Amino acid sequence: MCGLGQWGPNLLRNLRENPDCEVAVLCDADSTRLKEFAEFHPDADLVSSVEEVAARTDIEAVVLATPAGLHGAQVALLLNSGKDVLVEKPLALTVQESRSLVELARSRSRVLMVGHTFLFNPAVRQVRSEIEKGTLGTPKLILAQRLSLGRIRGDVNALWNLAPHDISILLAW
Ligand SMILES: NC(=O)c1ccc[n+]([C@@H]2O[C@H](COP(=O)([O-])OP(=O)(O)OC[C@H]3O[C@@H](n4cnc5c(N)ncnc54)[C@H](O)[C@@H]3O)[C@@H](O)[C@H]2O)c1
């Protein structure tokens, strides 16, 4: 598990609760964050860089919740080291880089999944099911609005931070 800031601990909790997962390594550039979560994972190794995770040969898959601007390079490194990757949204910060990561995953026969959380939201799934069943007819217009301020980020703007959620929902519908 790489990235134990605000969101990563939610993913880590899910890994901890999944009997099919063994969390082998906790990774964060901030040692304070590492120590905070180490007590829940006494058997996990603590490392400060994704490079150290990539170098491990005993790890099958990596969950990445680091800042968005780092995703492209880190995902490429992990795929090239033979790991399956679940990366938080956005996959990368350009379409070109995103496409090349998808290609890389295909060429290496690795799983590359983006954390489009809302695709697993019961309300979103219900609307999709109603569209599939035809009860809603053919949607002609879908309007998405973000009405509360949320967290102000310095690394990516609101479009890169929030629109991936709405676009993933629209594509699923
Ligand atoms: N799916 C969702 O609903 C959802 C919600 C919030 C955030 N996110 C996504 O999760 C990702 C992380 O967001 P966040 O809010 O937790 O950010 P954050 O800044 O709170 O946490 C990032 C963590 O990564 C660590 N880090 C930074 N550089 C690193 C490096 N080179 N190697 C290892 N660790 C490093 C930082 O020390 C920090 O602990 C973002 O991509 C964001 O878009 C998704």
The ligand as an ORCA input file, in Angstrom:
! r2SCAN-3c Opt
* xyz 0 1
  N     -11.647      7.932     -4.812
  C     -11.899      8.983     -4.029
  O     -13.051      9.293     -3.690
  C     -10.730      9.804     -3.554
  C     -10.877     10.667     -2.462
  C      -9.769     11.392     -2.035
  C      -8.562     11.293     -2.727
  N      -8.473     10.460     -3.791
  C      -7.213     10.343     -4.546
  O      -6.234      9.724     -3.725
  C      -4.938     10.238     -4.028
  C      -4.298     10.749     -2.746
  O      -5.117     11.790     -2.231
  P      -5.004     12.208     -0.689
  O      -6.114     13.164     -0.453
  O      -4.883     11.039      0.192
  O      -3.626     13.017     -0.716
  P      -2.656     13.306      0.522
  O      -1.765     14.415      0.066
  O      -3.459     13.478      1.770
  O      -1.809     11.954      0.680
  C      -0.786     11.591     -0.195
  C       0.223     10.753      0.594
  O       1.241     10.343     -0.326
  C       2.509     10.499      0.310
  N       3.526     10.678     -0.730
  C       3.834     11.808     -1.419
  N       4.816     11.557     -2.301
  C       5.146     10.253     -2.171
  C       6.099      9.405     -2.799
  N       6.898      9.868     -3.784
  N       6.181      8.121     -2.411
  C       5.368      7.645     -1.418
  N       4.453      8.402     -0.785
  C       4.343      9.688     -1.156
  C       2.348     11.723      1.217
  O       3.310     11.711      2.262
  C       0.917     11.547      1.719
  O       0.878     10.795      2.923
  C      -5.154     11.317     -5.088
  O      -4.924     10.773     -6.346
  C      -6.627     11.682     -4.951
  O      -7.206     12.119     -6.175
  C      -9.517      9.703     -4.203
*
